[in-house]
Amino acid sequence: MAVIVPAYNEQRLITSTLRTLDPQRFDTVLERQLLSGFRVIVIDNSSTDATAEVVEKFIAEGTRRPFELITETQKGLGSAVDTGVRHAIDTGAVFVARTDSDSVPDPTWLHELLQPLLAGRRLVGGRLRARHDEPYSPVPYDLLGLLWRVGHLQQKWRTRHEPPYAQRTFGVVGPNCAFDTEVYLAAGGYPRLPLVQVSEDWELQQRVRKVAPKSAVALAPRAIVRTSQRRVRHLGTRGNSAWYAEFPPGRTSRPRGVDGSGDRHPLRHDAGARPHVMPCACEPGMETRSTNSLITETVSDRTASMIFSA
């Protein structure tokens, strides 16, 4: 299993992300022996600050889990994430989880995300909460998540007659999700576009639901990630809600001014760029072995009841 972490200009926050990933509780017999634990892949999206150096220093100091750093020169969160996923697949991953470089997963986050995948689900999302180490209260952000549950129920009703892939009953968001690599490849993966053009999270969910039943997408309610409130502070509550709103058919723009990390930067495209791989500083022996047999042929017909909260 691999965990991918896209990063752009995150020299201040990314160390806290890596520190919470390294000691993740992923130590059952199945997780240790069959999946050979997990590894972490950081994708630096050509940061202009010291993000890469911070990650390299963290790796060089020694980690419990294998970590590696790769670079994607094509600007845009979708490009960085897709490069990370495909690198994970090329190096043997069967399951891939994703979080962001301004977020801190709870200690059992990865274990909780894995359980629905082992039960046959194909795309799994967890819940977001606000970080508690920032200079503003997490309460408004967390309360907003409760309101979003009502919004998701409304969207479920409004889109009930749409094709299955377009029915919006919940939202799987990038800082807290996981999927099996077979469905990722079958669906075409994340769009390699900047966030101002497309919601990469919603697009992936639509693509997965085109190739798998609606019930293949599920919630892991105890998989918690605590994320930065920078976007709330920058866009305001209304703008932040619009940012996370799932894209209706035909809509092709995001609120302007910030990218996926919450920072301003130009979103250029360098087509054909190849990722540069930094070798992992950890000892070998924890590579992910194939566990395709764990992905069941039949997915439960029970409709996924995921209601995402942040």
Buried (B, 14 or more C-beta within 10 A) or exposed (E): BBBBBBBBBBBBBBBBBBEBBBEBEBEEEEBEEBBBBBBBBBBBBBBEEBBBEBBBEBBEEEBEBBBBBBBBBBBBBBBBBBBBBBBBBEBBBBBBBBBBBBBBBBEBBBBBBBBBBBBBBBBBBBBBBBBEEBEEEBEEBBBBBEEBBEBBEEBBEEBEEEEEBEBBBBBBBBBBBBBBBBBBEBBBBBBBBBBBBBBBBBBBBBBBBBBBBBBBBBBBBBBBBBBBBBBBEBBEEEBBBEBBBBBEEEEEEBBEBBBBBBBEBEBEBEEEBEBEEBEBBBEEEBBBEEBEEBBEEEBBEEEBEBBBBB
